[in-house]
Amino acid sequence: MTQEPRLFFAIWPNQDERDNLAHLQNIARPYINGTFLNFKTFHLTLIFLGKTPLALVPGLSKAAASIKPPSFELRFNSSQIWPQHNLFHTVPQPPCEELNQFQMELHHALSNAGIHIEHRIFFPHVSLIRNASGSPPKISFHFSWKVSSFILAESLPSQTGPHYNILEEFPAVQ
């Protein structure tokens, strides 16, 4: 890990959930141009911390471990291009109150631990294609994602797109 790693908290899919996301990405492939993200990097970001001094990592872990979110399920059946960011993504539908509450609890735990977090509106989504252009048709799909943990990860830039190193996993209450 570098002295100031780029860190984030996220929900990380299991293999079946990654397969469902990759299937959606493949359905969109004929209609959308852009950078297709590697299915191994699919995730739903809870909080992006950016460059973080290495000395703060133990405090991040302790704050994250202090919350015990319940496990819950996300349902996906909607995809679109986010024009402001040229991003093809899928969002949980209907909006998940458990997810929003969990993200707020994590934000508060980190803030209470003295971690500075840039204020951003939480827009839960899973990115599938960056630099996206085109007109995807209405794509019909339905799948669920069982959330039973969350992770702290490091983002490692590379020529082929970001790679993520999972630093720690935190369980949800089953």
PyRosetta script that sets phi, psi and omega in degrees:
from pyrosetta import init, pose_from_sequence

init()
pose = pose_from_sequence("MTQEPRLFFAIWPNQDERDNLAHLQNIARPYINGTFLNFKTFHLTLIFLGKTPLALVPGLSKAAASIKPPSFELRFNSSQIWPQHNLFHTVPQPPCEELNQFQMELHHALSNAGIHIEHRIFFPHVSLIRNASGSPPKISFHFSWKVSSFILAESLPSQTGPHYNILEEFPAVQ")
pose.set_psi(1, 140.6)
pose.set_omega(1, 179.5)
pose.set_phi(2, -74.7)
pose.set_psi(2, 170.9)
pose.set_omega(2, -179.9)
pose.set_phi(3, -66.6)
pose.set_psi(3, -30.5)
pose.set_omega(3, 176.5)
pose.set_phi(4, -131.0)
pose.set_psi(4, 74.7)
pose.set_omega(4, -178.4)
pose.set_phi(5, -67.3)
pose.set_psi(5, 151.9)
pose.set_omega(5, 173.7)
pose.set_phi(6, -87.3)
pose.set_psi(6, 112.3)
pose.set_omega(6, -172.3)
pose.set_phi(7, -114.8)
pose.set_psi(7, 155.9)
pose.set_omega(7, 173.8)
pose.set_phi(8, -156.0)
pose.set_psi(8, 155.6)
pose.set_omega(8, 170.6)
pose.set_phi(9, -101.5)
pose.set_psi(9, 141.3)
pose.set_omega(9, -176.9)
pose.set_phi(10, -153.9)
pose.set_psi(10, 166.7)
pose.set_omega(10, 167.8)
pose.set_phi(11, -99.6)
pose.set_psi(11, 129.4)
pose.set_omega(11, -173.7)
pose.set_phi(12, -110.7)
pose.set_psi(12, 127.4)
pose.set_omega(12, -177.6)
pose.set_phi(13, -75.9)
pose.set_psi(13, 154.0)
pose.set_omega(13, 171.7)
pose.set_phi(14, -83.0)
pose.set_psi(14, -178.9)
pose.set_omega(14, -174.7)
pose.set_phi(15, -61.9)
pose.set_psi(15, -43.5)
pose.set_omega(15, 179.6)
pose.set_phi(16, -61.7)
pose.set_psi(16, -41.5)
pose.set_omega(16, -180.0)
pose.set_phi(17, -67.5)
pose.set_psi(17, -39.4)
pose.set_omega(17, 175.5)
pose.set_phi(18, -62.5)
pose.set_psi(18, -40.7)
pose.set_omega(18, 178.6)
pose.set_phi(19, -61.2)
pose.set_psi(19, -41.7)
pose.set_omega(19, 177.7)
pose.set_phi(20, -63.0)
pose.set_psi(20, -42.7)
pose.set_omega(20, 178.7)
pose.set_phi(21, -65.7)
pose.set_psi(21, -41.3)
pose.set_omega(21, 177.9)
pose.set_phi(22, -64.1)
pose.set_psi(22, -36.7)
pose.set_omega(22, 177.6)
pose.set_phi(23, -62.8)
pose.set_psi(23, -44.4)
pose.set_omega(23, 177.2)
pose.set_phi(24, -61.4)
pose.set_psi(24, -43.7)
pose.set_omega(24, 178.2)
pose.set_phi(25, -58.6)
pose.set_psi(25, -42.7)
pose.set_omega(25, -179.4)
pose.set_phi(26, -68.2)
pose.set_psi(26, -34.5)
pose.set_omega(26, 176.3)
pose.set_phi(27, -62.0)
pose.set_psi(27, -37.8)
pose.set_omega(27, -177.7)
pose.set_phi(28, -78.1)
pose.set_psi(28, -18.0)
pose.set_omega(28, -172.5)
pose.set_phi(29, -50.6)
pose.set_psi(29, -43.6)
pose.set_omega(29, -178.8)
pose.set_phi(30, -69.2)
pose.set_psi(30, -16.5)
pose.set_omega(30, -171.7)
pose.set_phi(31, -108.2)
pose.set_psi(31, -14.3)
pose.set_omega(31, -173.3)
pose.set_phi(32, -128.0)
pose.set_psi(32, 131.8)
pose.set_omega(32, 171.8)
pose.set_phi(33, -96.8)
pose.set_psi(33, 150.4)
pose.set_omega(33, 177.5)
pose.set_phi(34, 152.5)
pose.set_psi(34, -167.5)
pose.set_omega(34, 179.5)
pose.set_phi(35, -96.1)
pose.set_psi(35, 109.7)
pose.set_omega(35, -178.9)
pose.set_phi(36, -79.7)
pose.set_psi(36, 120.9)
pose.set_omega(36, -176.8)
pose.set_phi(37, -72.6)
pose.set_psi(37, 146.8)
pose.set_omega(37, 177.3)
pose.set_phi(38, -66.1)
pose.set_psi(38, 130.9)
pose.set_omega(38, -176.9)
pose.set_phi(39, -59.4)
pose.set_psi(39, -23.2)
pose.set_omega(39, 178.9)
pose.set_phi(40, -71.1)
pose.set_psi(40, -13.0)
pose.set_omega(40, -177.6)
pose.set_phi(41, -104.1)
pose.set_psi(41, 0.8)
pose.set_omega(41, -179.8)
pose.set_phi(42, -61.0)
pose.set_psi(42, 135.9)
pose.set_omega(42, 177.9)
pose.set_phi(43, -165.3)
pose.set_psi(43, 168.3)
pose.set_omega(43, 174.8)
pose.set_phi(44, -118.2)
pose.set_psi(44, 110.4)
pose.set_omega(44, -177.1)
pose.set_phi(45, -71.9)
pose.set_psi(45, 131.0)
pose.set_omega(45, 174.3)
pose.set_phi(46, -92.7)
pose.set_psi(46, -50.1)
pose.set_omega(46, 179.7)
pose.set_phi(47, -147.2)
pose.set_psi(47, 126.9)
pose.set_omega(47, 175.2)
pose.set_phi(48, -97.8)
pose.set_psi(48, 122.8)
pose.set_omega(48, -178.5)
pose.set_phi(49, -96.8)
pose.set_psi(49, -25.4)
pose.set_omega(49, -176.9)
pose.set_phi(50, 72.9)
pose.set_psi(50, -156.3)
pose.set_omega(50, -179.6)
pose.set_phi(51, -63.4)
pose.set_psi(51, 124.4)
pose.set_omega(51, -174.2)
pose.set_phi(52, -131.2)
pose.set_psi(52, 127.1)
pose.set_omega(52, 176.9)
pose.set_phi(53, -56.1)
pose.set_psi(53, 136.9)
pose.set_omega(53, -178.1)
pose.set_phi(54, -55.6)
pose.set_psi(54, -32.2)
pose.set_omega(54, -178.8)
pose.set_phi(55, -64.6)
pose.set_psi(55, -19.9)
pose.set_omega(55, -179.3)
pose.set_phi(56, -85.3)
pose.set_psi(56, -12.7)
pose.set_omega(56, -175.0)
pose.set_phi(57, -58.8)
pose.set_psi(57, -44.4)
pose.set_omega(57, 178.0)
pose.set_phi(58, -59.8)
pose.set_psi(58, -38.3)
pose.set_omega(58, 177.5)
pose.set_phi(59, -66.5)
pose.set_psi(59, -36.7)
pose.set_omega(59, 176.3)
pose.set_phi(60, -62.1)
pose.set_psi(60, -46.9)
pose.set_omega(60, -179.1)
pose.set_phi(61, -62.1)
pose.set_psi(61, -43.8)
pose.set_omega(61, -179.3)
pose.set_phi(62, -63.8)
pose.set_psi(62, -43.7)
pose.set_omega(62, 179.4)
pose.set_phi(63, -63.8)
pose.set_psi(63, -43.5)
pose.set_omega(63, -179.6)
pose.set_phi(64, -65.5)
pose.set_psi(64, -39.2)
pose.set_omega(64, -179.6)
pose.set_phi(65, -68.6)
pose.set_psi(65, -18.5)
pose.set_omega(65, -177.9)
pose.set_phi(66, -75.9)
pose.set_psi(66, -16.4)
pose.set_omega(66, 178.6)
pose.set_phi(67, -100.9)
pose.set_psi(67, 146.8)
pose.set_omega(67, -178.6)
pose.set_phi(68, -129.0)
pose.set_psi(68, 79.6)
pose.set_omega(68, -179.5)
pose.set_phi(69, -68.7)
pose.set_psi(69, 150.0)
pose.set_omega(69, 173.7)
pose.set_phi(70, -73.9)
pose.set_psi(70, 153.3)
pose.set_omega(70, 172.1)
pose.set_phi(71, -71.1)
pose.set_psi(71, 150.7)
pose.set_omega(71, -179.2)
pose.set_phi(72, -154.8)
pose.set_psi(72, 175.8)
pose.set_omega(72, -177.1)
pose.set_phi(73, -121.2)
pose.set_psi(73, 135.4)
pose.set_omega(73, 172.6)
pose.set_phi(74, -102.9)
pose.set_psi(74, 140.7)
pose.set_omega(74, 177.2)
pose.set_phi(75, -115.3)
pose.set_psi(75, 132.6)
pose.set_omega(75, -179.5)
pose.set_phi(76, -117.9)
pose.set_psi(76, 131.2)
pose.set_omega(76, 175.8)
pose.set_phi(77, -155.9)
pose.set_psi(77, 16.2)
pose.set_omega(77, -176.0)
pose.set_phi(78, -139.1)
pose.set_psi(78, 136.2)
pose.set_omega(78, 175.8)
pose.set_phi(79, -140.0)
pose.set_psi(79, 156.3)
pose.set_omega(79, -179.5)
pose.set_phi(80, -168.0)
pose.set_psi(80, 168.0)
pose.set_omega(80, 170.2)
pose.set_phi(81, -94.7)
pose.set_psi(81, 127.7)
pose.set_omega(81, 176.7)
pose.set_phi(82, -87.5)
pose.set_psi(82, 101.1)
pose.set_omega(82, -169.7)
pose.set_phi(83, -60.7)
pose.set_psi(83, -35.3)
pose.set_omega(83, -178.2)
pose.set_phi(84, -63.2)
pose.set_psi(84, -27.1)
pose.set_omega(84, -176.4)
pose.set_phi(85, -120.2)
pose.set_psi(85, 4.2)
pose.set_omega(85, -177.8)
pose.set_phi(86, 48.0)
pose.set_psi(86, 53.2)
pose.set_omega(86, -173.1)
pose.set_phi(87, -126.9)
pose.set_psi(87, 121.2)
pose.set_omega(87, 172.8)
pose.set_phi(88, -88.7)
pose.set_psi(88, 126.0)
pose.set_omega(88, -173.4)
pose.set_phi(89, -148.9)
pose.set_psi(89, 169.7)
pose.set_omega(89, 172.5)
pose.set_phi(90, -122.1)
pose.set_psi(90, 147.2)
pose.set_omega(90, -178.1)
pose.set_phi(91, -124.7)
pose.set_psi(91, 148.3)
pose.set_omega(91, 175.6)
pose.set_phi(92, -65.1)
pose.set_psi(92, 130.4)
pose.set_omega(92, 177.8)
pose.set_phi(93, -136.4)
pose.set_psi(93, 130.5)
pose.set_omega(93, -2.4)
pose.set_phi(94, -69.7)
pose.set_psi(94, 164.1)
pose.set_omega(94, 178.2)
pose.set_phi(95, -53.1)
pose.set_psi(95, 142.4)
pose.set_omega(95, -173.7)
pose.set_phi(96, -103.8)
pose.set_psi(96, 110.9)
pose.set_omega(96, -179.0)
pose.set_phi(97, -63.9)
pose.set_psi(97, -36.4)
pose.set_omega(97, 179.0)
pose.set_phi(98, -61.7)
pose.set_psi(98, -40.4)
pose.set_omega(98, 178.7)
pose.set_phi(99, -63.9)
pose.set_psi(99, -46.6)
pose.set_omega(99, -179.5)
pose.set_phi(100, -62.4)
pose.set_psi(100, -42.5)
pose.set_omega(100, 179.3)
pose.set_phi(101, -64.2)
pose.set_psi(101, -43.7)
pose.set_omega(101, 179.1)
pose.set_phi(102, -60.3)
pose.set_psi(102, -45.9)
pose.set_omega(102, -179.7)
pose.set_phi(103, -62.1)
pose.set_psi(103, -40.7)
pose.set_omega(103, 178.3)
pose.set_phi(104, -65.5)
pose.set_psi(104, -40.1)
pose.set_omega(104, 178.3)
pose.set_phi(105, -63.5)
pose.set_psi(105, -41.5)
pose.set_omega(105, 177.7)
pose.set_phi(106, -64.3)
pose.set_psi(106, -44.6)
pose.set_omega(106, 178.5)
pose.set_phi(107, -57.7)
pose.set_psi(107, -47.2)
pose.set_omega(107, 179.6)
pose.set_phi(108, -64.1)
pose.set_psi(108, -42.3)
pose.set_omega(108, -179.5)
pose.set_phi(109, -62.4)
pose.set_psi(109, -41.3)
pose.set_omega(109, 178.9)
pose.set_phi(110, -68.6)
pose.set_psi(110, -43.2)
pose.set_omega(110, 178.3)
pose.set_phi(111, -61.7)
pose.set_psi(111, -43.9)
pose.set_omega(111, 179.5)
pose.set_phi(112, -64.6)
pose.set_psi(112, -23.0)
pose.set_omega(112, 177.9)
pose.set_phi(113, -87.5)
pose.set_psi(113, 3.8)
pose.set_omega(113, 177.7)
pose.set_phi(114, 85.9)
pose.set_psi(114, 13.9)
pose.set_omega(114, 179.2)
pose.set_phi(115, -86.4)
pose.set_psi(115, 124.3)
pose.set_omega(115, 177.9)
pose.set_phi(116, -78.6)
pose.set_psi(116, 126.6)
pose.set_omega(116, 179.5)
pose.set_phi(117, -123.4)
pose.set_psi(117, 126.5)
pose.set_omega(117, 176.4)
pose.set_phi(118, -61.9)
pose.set_psi(118, 131.9)
pose.set_omega(118, -179.9)
pose.set_phi(119, -74.8)
pose.set_psi(119, 120.5)
pose.set_omega(119, 176.7)
pose.set_phi(120, -136.3)
pose.set_psi(120, 147.3)
pose.set_omega(120, 172.9)
pose.set_phi(121, -71.5)
pose.set_psi(121, 131.5)
pose.set_omega(121, -179.5)
pose.set_phi(122, -77.3)
pose.set_psi(122, 116.8)
pose.set_omega(122, 177.7)
pose.set_phi(123, -123.6)
pose.set_psi(123, 89.6)
pose.set_omega(123, -175.5)
pose.set_phi(124, -66.9)
pose.set_psi(124, 128.0)
pose.set_omega(124, -179.9)
pose.set_phi(125, -161.5)
pose.set_psi(125, 163.5)
pose.set_omega(125, 173.2)
pose.set_phi(126, -120.1)
pose.set_psi(126, 117.4)
pose.set_omega(126, 179.4)
pose.set_phi(127, -74.8)
pose.set_psi(127, 135.5)
pose.set_omega(127, 179.8)
pose.set_phi(128, -119.3)
pose.set_psi(128, -36.3)
pose.set_omega(128, -177.8)
pose.set_phi(129, -140.5)
pose.set_psi(129, 123.3)
pose.set_omega(129, 175.7)
pose.set_phi(130, -94.6)
pose.set_psi(130, 161.1)
pose.set_omega(130, -178.2)
pose.set_phi(131, 52.2)
pose.set_psi(131, 40.9)
pose.set_omega(131, -173.0)
pose.set_phi(132, -78.2)
pose.set_psi(132, 137.4)
pose.set_omega(132, 171.8)
pose.set_phi(133, -144.2)
pose.set_psi(133, 153.8)
pose.set_omega(133, -178.7)
pose.set_phi(134, 128.7)
pose.set_psi(134, -176.0)
pose.set_omega(134, -178.4)
pose.set_phi(135, -129.5)
pose.set_psi(135, 88.2)
pose.set_omega(135, 179.6)
pose.set_phi(136, -69.2)
pose.set_psi(136, 140.0)
pose.set_omega(136, 174.5)
pose.set_phi(137, -71.6)
pose.set_psi(137, 170.2)
pose.set_omega(137, 174.0)
pose.set_phi(138, -63.6)
pose.set_psi(138, 118.0)
pose.set_omega(138, -177.5)
pose.set_phi(139, -100.5)
pose.set_psi(139, 125.7)
pose.set_omega(139, -179.6)
pose.set_phi(140, -93.7)
pose.set_psi(140, 118.4)
pose.set_omega(140, 177.0)
pose.set_phi(141, -156.8)
pose.set_psi(141, 156.7)
pose.set_omega(141, 178.1)
pose.set_phi(142, -150.9)
pose.set_psi(142, 123.9)
pose.set_omega(142, 171.0)
pose.set_phi(143, -153.7)
pose.set_psi(143, 161.3)
pose.set_omega(143, -178.7)
pose.set_phi(144, -116.4)
pose.set_psi(144, 156.2)
pose.set_omega(144, 179.8)
pose.set_phi(145, -132.7)
pose.set_psi(145, 112.7)
pose.set_omega(145, 179.4)
pose.set_phi(146, -82.3)
pose.set_psi(146, 116.4)
pose.set_omega(146, -179.4)
pose.set_phi(147, -92.6)
pose.set_psi(147, 112.7)
pose.set_omega(147, -179.0)
pose.set_phi(148, -124.3)
pose.set_psi(148, 1.5)
pose.set_omega(148, 177.4)
pose.set_phi(149, -166.8)
pose.set_psi(149, 172.2)
pose.set_omega(149, 171.7)
pose.set_phi(150, -141.0)
pose.set_psi(150, 165.6)
pose.set_omega(150, -172.3)
pose.set_phi(151, -130.2)
pose.set_psi(151, 158.6)
pose.set_omega(151, 164.9)
pose.set_phi(152, -108.4)
pose.set_psi(152, 127.1)
pose.set_omega(152, -176.0)
pose.set_phi(153, -133.9)
pose.set_psi(153, 156.7)
pose.set_omega(153, 174.7)
pose.set_phi(154, -106.4)
pose.set_psi(154, 134.5)
pose.set_omega(154, 176.4)
pose.set_phi(155, -94.6)
pose.set_psi(155, 124.0)
pose.set_omega(155, -179.2)
pose.set_phi(156, -115.0)
pose.set_psi(156, 107.6)
pose.set_omega(156, -179.4)
pose.set_phi(157, -68.6)
pose.set_psi(157, 149.3)
pose.set_omega(157, 176.1)
pose.set_phi(158, -152.2)
pose.set_psi(158, 172.2)
pose.set_omega(158, 179.4)
pose.set_phi(159, -62.5)
pose.set_psi(159, -29.3)
pose.set_omega(159, -176.1)
pose.set_phi(160, -98.2)
pose.set_psi(160, 11.1)
pose.set_omega(160, -178.5)
pose.set_phi(161, 110.5)
pose.set_psi(161, 168.4)
pose.set_omega(161, -175.2)
pose.set_phi(162, -67.4)
pose.set_psi(162, 148.2)
pose.set_omega(162, 170.9)
pose.set_phi(163, -118.8)
pose.set_psi(163, 151.4)
pose.set_omega(163, -176.1)
pose.set_phi(164, -123.5)
pose.set_psi(164, 133.9)
pose.set_omega(164, 176.9)
pose.set_phi(165, -108.3)
pose.set_psi(165, 113.8)
pose.set_omega(165, 178.7)
pose.set_phi(166, -75.4)
pose.set_psi(166, 120.2)
pose.set_omega(166, -178.5)
pose.set_phi(167, -89.5)
pose.set_psi(167, -37.1)
pose.set_omega(167, -178.1)
pose.set_phi(168, -158.8)
pose.set_psi(168, 147.0)
pose.set_omega(168, 176.3)
pose.set_phi(169, -117.7)
pose.set_psi(169, 139.3)
pose.set_omega(169, -177.9)
pose.set_phi(170, -121.3)
pose.set_psi(170, 125.1)
pose.set_omega(170, -176.1)
pose.set_phi(171, -78.1)
pose.set_psi(171, 150.5)
pose.set_omega(171, 168.6)
pose.set_phi(172, -89.3)
pose.set_psi(172, 163.2)
pose.set_omega(172, 177.1)
pose.set_phi(173, -77.7)
pose.set_psi(173, 125.3)
pose.set_omega(173, -177.3)
pose.set_phi(174, -82.1)
pose.dump_pdb("model.pdb")
